[in-house]
Amino acid sequence: MYARKNILTAALLFLISISTVKVVSAQGIPINGFVQGLWGGRLQEKNPTSSDYTASEVRLQLRMEHNADIAEVFARADFFNDEIVAGGNDWELREAFAKFTLLGKIDFKVGRQILTWGTGDLIFINDVFAKDYESFFAGREDQYLKAPQTALRSEYYSPLGELALVWTPRFAPNRTPATGRFSYYSPMSGDFAAEPFAVPLPAESIRNSELAGRFQKTVGGMALALYGYKGFFKNPVGFDFVSMMPFYPRLNIYGASARGQAGGGVFWLEGGYFHSYDDQCGEKPGIPNSNIQGLVGFEKQIASDITANIQYQAEKMLQYERYERNLVGNDKEDEFRSLVTSRISGRFRMETIILSSFIFWSPSDEDLYYRFSADYKLTDNMTVTVGGNIFDGNKRFTDFGMFQLNDNLYARATYGF
């Protein structure tokens, strides 16, 4: 029933989009976008979720931009019918910003926007901007992994390098899969759960805003960067034993990265110190300890149409003895964590067929996450995609083990205009 209803919705959205393009184009403002249907189903029966589907939605995206002498404006909005979580029609303003230059030296970008930096391939150390992991696991396009946030971004270019600052007045957390679409391990019940829950955001104030900075310079073909961040953990990893509610603890990050050509491919290196501001001594059981993280990666074209990369990430919890002494419960984390990832992708038959495989494997946590997809471009406008998400783990509380009941396959059809 979900699929039939969404096919009708897709047809209606397509007609609306075509008529909209004609009207607005007559006024001289170009509009483009796409209509997309996404359907996904579970592979495991023992799942506490209420539906056997992981996705049943139709989406219309409209984009417009206009360049004037004093500024550039851009807007992108999604209108969708989501039968799994939203239960009907809804919409989201993905981007709406203005770009302009002040004093001929400083660029500004103001409004709702997608933000990203750093070097990792789907590993984020100094990229502190909001992510949407529900979209990532459900089979939406990769562009939906980066969630929008309302911010002011400024960039200053000088012979010494490029300085970028991003101020987000209202803390923008990650969008977690705990919306009812996927199950997850609940430490409260000691079992898997699917009840959606929303964690209150820190009170809106200047003190609770986010500030991120990056200074970047290219030296000898190598892009070098320093990073800083003042804000909160992006996931609700804190727990208040009085209110029995999770929350977002404060976090500062200081990091650096390098990326450039080496060994016939591309090499990158990144690290960061995660300063857990609300638990600087590592003695509060409801707040993560500070830690240090490092990442090294390499990518190379291994055949005429095939590219492969590999990454290794290591993480060390600081003040581990205090963590052990104050631990509540039996879900004990390791002092050292490691993660290996590899992406292999190929483009075939004049790039009308794109195959992608990406695996995350943690030897320390003994869990993994595997995602794969195949895109076939039927025409210049029409693309169909099939793919899947596989989770596994020996422990219920690790990053991927907590989602081990959510294996799914999906199909996606997109008409661009």
Disulfide bonds with the S-S distance in Angstrom:
none
